[in-house]
Amino acid sequence: MLLLVDLDGVVYRGPDPVPGVAEVLARRARRGDELVFVTNNSMHYRADYVARLRSMGLPVTPDRVVSAPRATALFLVGQASPPARVLAVGAEGLFRELRDVGLEVVRSEDAAPRAVQERIDGFEAAGRPDTVVVGLDPGLTYGRIAVAADAIRAGARFVATNRDPVYPTERGLAPGAGSVVAAVEVAAGVAPIVVGKPEPRLLEEAARAGGGLASEAVMIGDGLVTDLAAARAVGARSVLMLTGVTAREQVEALPPGERPTAVAADAEELEAALDRLAER
């Protein structure tokens, strides 16, 4: 089977591994399953995850981690007319993923001061980009929003890594990429193309990385509005883990057509669910 595995809330919660899950996934890999790890996190470079996952005993290489920035980069270069220049609002992980596929990247943090110093609009300050990509930018400023909005209003294609409004931290919820995307969207008056979950593009790119089709994969995740919705969007089977953001009562309240293929409260139940799915 091709297993598309969410990270936070499934493999780990914050700094701590979810007990037993890595061992279950490692056993599935030894039995021949293909593992691809997927995440909407738009700040980090995919190789950043490899050391952590390997330390948990998981077989993983950078090409088997498909983050929202990685999927966004692959989506862009897969277009009939790939971008000639990209204005990126985000963090270093996003910039690196875009450059890895050969795209010319202008960072909004460089274009914003140029616009002010030279008294030109953001489109000109960014070198007339044909695409604007927006992810989570912890250093977001008014100037960065302004140059992105200028470029989009001038005709640049608007692409968002994901629309997650918040994400969990040790201190509670923090603004997510969706908060940044919303600011640019309101300023530009244009809705973006969205790559990350719950849209299908992230899982489609992840399935390609695993050598299969998204519709034939099994999505293992903990989010109803992200992981489960993305699985439905591509026609994949799903295992909803109760180790992250979703409670059993929420699953039971779903209409029958929106429920996951299986539900697992822990690693033991996950292993049993995957065994059953492998027999189908």
C-alpha atoms as one frame of an Amber mdcrd trajectory, in Angstrom:
protein
   0.000   0.000   0.000   0.944   3.592  -0.489   0.630   5.362   2.873   0.466
   9.159   2.970   1.262  10.042   6.570   0.631  13.365   8.266   3.257  14.361
  10.816   2.122  16.555  13.720  -0.659  14.814  15.594   0.103  11.434  14.011
   3.837  10.645  14.160   4.563  13.210  16.863   2.848  15.854  18.959   5.062
  18.888  19.278   8.436  17.596  20.536   7.146  14.172  21.611   6.607  11.023
  19.485   3.112   9.551  19.499   3.755   6.232  21.297   4.178   3.261  18.983
   3.212   4.924  15.695   6.738   5.086  14.244   7.215   1.396  15.025   3.945
   0.491  13.280   4.910   2.463  10.181   8.413   0.968  10.126   6.921  -2.532
  10.230   4.590  -1.655   7.336   7.577  -0.418   5.331   9.444  -3.680   5.968
   6.401  -5.523   4.638   6.568  -3.541   1.412   4.359  -0.503   1.979   5.529
   2.812   0.532   5.644   5.672   3.043   5.407   9.335   2.085   5.167  11.935
   4.826   2.979  14.962   4.178   2.564  18.236   6.029   0.936  21.619   5.514
   3.769  23.279   7.453   5.165  25.908   5.094   8.185  27.140   7.054  10.583
  24.221   6.922  12.684  22.607   4.210  11.805  18.956   3.649  15.265  17.722
   4.640  14.734  19.306   8.063  12.277  16.503   8.869  14.543  13.637   7.843
  16.858  13.540  10.856  13.944  13.647  13.275  12.039  10.878  11.512  15.145
   8.705  11.187  15.841   9.138  14.908  12.437   7.549  15.472  13.423   4.535
  13.366  11.507   5.491  10.241  12.917   4.791   6.757  12.822   8.172   5.041
  14.703  10.197   2.440  14.111  13.859   1.553  12.141  12.934  -1.563   9.642
  11.057   0.633   8.729  14.191   2.609   6.252  16.313   0.684   5.502  19.537
   2.516   3.205  22.295   1.293   6.232  24.295   0.013   7.611  21.244  -1.821
   4.239  20.468  -3.382   3.845  24.122  -4.357   7.230  24.107  -6.118   6.414
  20.870  -7.963   2.987  22.202  -8.908   4.498  25.367 -10.403   7.177  23.661
 -12.501   4.604  21.158 -13.689   2.513  23.882 -15.346   2.473  24.274 -19.116
   4.120  27.676 -18.593   6.287  27.506 -15.448   7.010  30.831 -13.741   9.952
  32.896 -14.935  10.210  34.758 -11.620   8.465  34.147  -8.291   7.883  36.689
  -5.542   7.742  34.659  -2.321   6.252  35.706   1.009   7.293  33.158   3.586
  10.195  31.539   5.397  13.482  30.013   4.302  12.005  26.548   3.790   9.671
  27.909   1.124  12.464  29.816  -0.617  14.692  26.714  -0.731  11.968  24.472
  -2.118  11.209  26.929  -4.918  14.900  27.281  -5.810  15.406  23.498  -5.721
  13.172  23.081  -8.768  15.016  25.807 -10.677  12.745  28.785 -10.062  14.104
  32.315  -9.746  12.944  33.595  -6.369  12.621  37.164  -5.143  11.942  37.400
  -1.409   9.330  39.904  -0.282  11.664  41.013   2.508  14.083  42.219  -0.198
  11.476  43.745  -2.493   9.639  45.682   0.250  12.490  48.018   1.241  13.405
  48.550  -2.404   9.860  49.718  -3.123  10.131  52.296  -0.342  13.670  53.446
  -1.089  13.143  53.832  -4.838   9.507  54.952  -4.575   8.249  52.328  -6.984
   5.402  49.826  -6.685   5.923  46.291  -5.477   5.600  44.717  -8.903   8.552
  46.740 -10.206  10.507  46.353  -6.955  10.233  42.549  -7.256  11.430  42.547
 -10.870   8.017  42.046 -12.486   7.283  38.520 -11.199   4.686  36.426 -12.976
   3.807  34.457  -9.832   3.389  35.305  -6.141   3.657  32.443  -3.635   2.507
  33.036  -0.070   3.173  30.836   2.957   3.726  31.417   6.651   5.983  34.426
   7.211   6.837  34.930  10.919   8.423  38.310  10.042   5.438  39.594   8.051
   5.274  43.359   7.632   2.940  45.835   5.989   5.559  46.333   3.266   5.688
  42.623   2.403   1.907  42.480   2.092   1.991  45.584  -0.080   4.549  44.321
  -2.608   2.724  40.987  -2.941  -0.610  42.719  -3.472   0.933  45.113  -6.015
   2.323  42.202  -8.032  -0.965  40.285  -7.970  -2.950  43.332  -9.047  -0.441
  43.760 -11.894  -1.350  40.272 -13.147   0.936  37.859 -11.295  -0.606  34.478
 -10.518  -1.414  34.125  -6.789  -0.545  30.740  -5.225  -0.894  29.845  -1.530
   0.921  26.979   0.159  -2.127  26.387   2.395  -4.949  28.161   4.207  -4.447
  26.879   7.761  -5.600  29.853   9.874  -3.639  28.754  12.953  -1.212  26.055
  14.029  -0.473  24.570  17.471   2.658  25.456  19.429   3.840  24.720  22.971
   2.399  28.139  23.941  -0.971  27.590  22.274  -2.299  28.536  18.849  -0.264
  30.817  16.571  -1.327  32.503  13.290  -0.843  30.115  10.375  -0.139  30.565
   6.686  -3.832  31.146   6.082  -3.646  34.341   8.125  -0.902  35.674   5.857
  -2.723  34.502   2.730  -5.896  36.243   3.911  -4.078  39.554   4.365  -2.646
  39.429   0.846  -5.952  38.234  -0.616  -7.882  41.136   0.918  -5.261  43.666
  -0.190  -5.066  42.296  -3.747  -8.736  41.488  -4.235  -7.827  38.138  -5.821
  -8.359  34.607  -4.492  -5.337  32.274  -4.626  -4.757  28.834  -6.048  -4.261
  26.701  -2.907  -1.894  23.713  -2.900  -2.035  22.337   0.653  -4.669  20.236
   2.360  -7.679  20.094   2.110  -7.119  20.822  -1.595  -6.020  17.734  -3.571
  -2.699  18.994  -4.963  -0.513  18.132  -1.953  -1.685  14.516  -1.848  -1.389
  14.215  -5.624   2.258  15.335  -5.497   2.934  13.060  -2.518   1.465  10.067
  -4.327   3.691  10.768  -7.332   6.696  10.840  -4.987   5.660   7.389  -3.777
   5.212   6.048  -7.290   1.450   5.672  -7.124  -1.896   7.362  -7.535  -3.512
   9.437  -4.819  -6.830   7.656  -5.360  -5.168   4.343  -4.491  -3.372   5.597
  -1.373  -4.316   5.520   2.298  -4.168   8.878   4.066  -3.287   8.693   7.765
  -4.064  11.960   9.518  -5.644  13.593  12.542  -7.542  16.524  11.024 -11.132
  16.443   9.795 -10.949  19.624   7.719  -7.448  18.993   6.373  -6.403  15.334
   6.208  -9.816  13.712   5.932 -11.126  16.336   3.512  -8.020  16.004   1.323
  -8.438  12.205   1.231 -12.022  12.616   0.066 -10.916  15.155  -2.550  -8.603
  12.614  -4.213 -10.768   9.540  -3.607  -8.311   7.935  -1.172  -9.080   5.702
   1.779  -8.293   7.209   5.159  -7.398   6.371   8.740  -8.280   9.144  11.167
  -6.028   9.185  14.215  -7.458  10.375  17.534  -3.940  11.241  18.708  -4.046
  14.864  17.545  -6.726  17.499  17.070  -9.871  15.371  16.624 -12.044  13.686
  19.269 -14.126  10.573  18.694 -17.347  12.535  19.261 -16.487  14.757  16.291
 -16.032  11.740  14.044 -19.303  10.196  15.178 -21.097  13.460  14.400 -20.037
  13.365  10.746 -22.553  12.405   8.049 -21.938   8.827   6.832 -20.514  10.013
   3.503 -17.861  12.142   5.212 -16.519   9.589   7.672 -13.034   8.051   7.386
 -12.492   4.485   6.257 -11.159   3.660   9.721 -10.557   5.364  13.065  -7.614
   4.628  15.363  -7.158   5.863  18.910  -3.568   4.663  19.217  -0.767   2.762
  17.487  -2.315  -0.652  18.189  -5.574   0.355  16.525  -3.656   1.924  13.630
  -1.805  -1.354  13.003  -5.053  -3.328  13.054  -6.700  -0.853  10.666  -3.818
  -1.039   8.194  -3.848  -4.836   8.337  -7.546  -4.798   7.411  -7.027  -2.293
   4.597  -4.164  -4.356   3.169  -6.529  -7.317   2.771  -9.027  -5.376   0.645
